[in-house]
Amino acid sequence: MNKNLLKNWQTTSVGLTMIIGSVVHLVFASKAGTATEGVWTASFTAIVGGVGLILAGDSKASTQAHEETKTMIATVD
């Protein structure tokens, strides 16, 4: 998995930025006493989205795999 994180550093950096930003926002909102249900929901959604981006594959790699699969199917017929 570490190799995947380094290969897709752009997607990983966006995911980490989402997670860190939402946690920081939640901490400041909690300290200010303004952490409403909407803030918690938005933070949870951003954290889940950030984890999804970290675990996501690079679109170039998935496109290449898709093209290889199409080629295999075309040659089998």
MOWOMO-V977213 format. One record per pair of residues at least 12 apart in sequence whose C-alpha atoms are under 10 Angstrom apart, sorted by the first residue. I is the first residue (numbers start at 1). J is the second residue. Records with the same first field share a line. If there is no record, write none. Layout:
I=J, J
This chain:
1=55
4=54, 55, 56, 57, 58
5=54, 55, 56, 57, 58
7=57, 58, 61
8=53, 54, 55, 56, 57, 58, 59, 60, 61
9=54, 58
10=53, 54, 58
11=50, 52, 53, 54, 55, 56, 57, 58, 59
12=50, 51, 52, 53, 54, 55, 56, 57, 58
13=50, 53, 54
14=49, 50, 51, 53, 54
15=46, 47, 48, 49, 50, 51, 52, 53, 54, 55, 56
16=47, 49, 50, 51, 53, 54
17=46, 47, 50
18=43, 45, 46, 47, 48, 49, 50, 51, 53
19=43, 44, 45, 46, 47, 48, 49, 50, 51
20=43, 46, 47, 50
21=43, 46, 47, 50
22=39, 40, 42, 43, 44, 45, 46, 47, 50
23=40, 43, 44, 46, 47
24=43
25=39, 40, 42, 43
26=39, 40, 42, 43, 44
